[in-house]
Amino acid sequence: MELSPGKLWGLRRMADAQGRFKMTAVDQRPPIKNPIREARGTDAAPYEDVAAFKLMLVEELQGESSAMLLDPHFALPGGMTLLSPAKGLIVTLEDSIFQDTPGGRLSGEIDDWSVEKIKRCGGDAVKVLAWYRRDAAPDVCRAQEDFVARVGEACARYDIPFVFELLVYPLPGEANQTTQYVEMADKKAELVLDSVRRFAHPRYGVDLFKLESPVPARDCLAAASGGPSMQEHFNALGQAAGRPWVMLSAGAGMQEFKAILNCAYKAGASGYLAGRAIWAQPFRRFPEWDEIRAGLRLDSLSYMRELNAMTDAKAKPWFAHPLYGGTVRVANVDGSFRRDYQGFGP
């Protein structure tokens, strides 16, 4: 299969030299801002505290990462001088503040931010999270689908990979309501699988899926031996994606996430894009900055090395996915390339 030059280069930049993704998320906003706000006893988390923690994550964790995911509010401005140019740069587009309606959740872009700006500032990929359930109100489903399609079209126009994250969530009136970016405690596998099948359609232009476990993380850990019924859900997830995919941690604990990855890699996943499973434990020591840094160096880096060893041994290189079959080509690899390559579209 052929890939456009920008998308091919971006995917290569995000992965290690063997084509496996070992990516660290530093773009979280409420999961970082809320604990800082509570610790400081202020109405809002001080910008300096949020930015300082994110930049510490960039400094300490990039060595074990193939790429890092930064947000344009706190991490990207300072991170541009800290992140090694040898590492891939993924940049967030979606606003962490979603709109709750009687029919479900609506997502949107960060104000004054765009795919074009991400491309212009040197991003290797655009990441978007969207909440989705097939049983949400029809107008909510259409709005979410149109939102994702717009992003996919812009990523094609600016020739940059589209990393798409999906999360199911409780509808109004259901249990376990939360505005946090956390796993739905009683989610059903079919809701997760159905959302992935929906957005695997070419209309949405997704290049890499960032997916949640199809079963609650606690259940995956309980079945760490990899029972047949548990693995079947992950196999179905890989089949539904239809393209390279990685796992997100969604606040899962360290051991839970390892169990999730074990099942995902058996199903053909190409790596991970995770945050809190890696750095949440040291973050609990806020505002003791020296203790946080020590915890990142001792606990988080050790954990990442475990994840990376598992990824090296079990994950499928992204270009070995059946969509590509081990061979990825750029169109017009001859004298016509400079003439036929369009670069940015209209």
Salt bridges, closest charged atoms under 4 A:
ASP16 OD2 - LYS22 NZ 2.92
ASP27 OD2 - LYS127 NZ 2.91
GLU38 OE2 - ARG37 NH2 3.94
ASP49 OD2 - ARG40 NE 2.67
GLU59 OE1 - ARG293 NH1 3.48
GLU60 OE2 - ARG293 NH1 2.53
GLU60 OE1 - ARG297 NE 2.92
GLU64 OE2 - ARG305 NE 3.36
ASP71 OD1 - LYS54 NZ 2.82
GLU94 OE2 - ARG29 NH2 3.11
GLU94 OE2 - LYS127 NZ 2.80
ASP100 OD1 - ARG105 NE 3.73
GLU109 OE2 - ARG150 NH2 3.84
ASP124 OD1 - ARG13 NE 3.24
ASP135 OD2 - ARG133 NH2 2.83
GLU145 OE2 - ARG198 NE 3.71
ASP146 OD1 - ARG203 NH2 2.75
GLU165 OE1 - LYS127 NZ 3.46
GLU165 OE1 - LYS210 NZ 3.05
GLU174 OE1 - ARG133 NH1 2.72
GLU183 OE2 - LYS187 NZ 2.95
GLU190 OE2 - ARG197 NH1 2.79
ASP194 OD1 - ARG134 NH1 3.51
ASP207 OD2 - LYS7 NZ 2.54
GLU212 OE1 - LYS187 NZ 2.84
ASP219 OD1 - ARG218 NE 3.79
ASP299 OD2 - ARG285 NH2 3.44
GLU306 OE1 - LYS258 NZ 2.77
ASP312 OD1 - LYS22 NZ 2.65
ASP340 OD1 - ARG339 NE 3.56
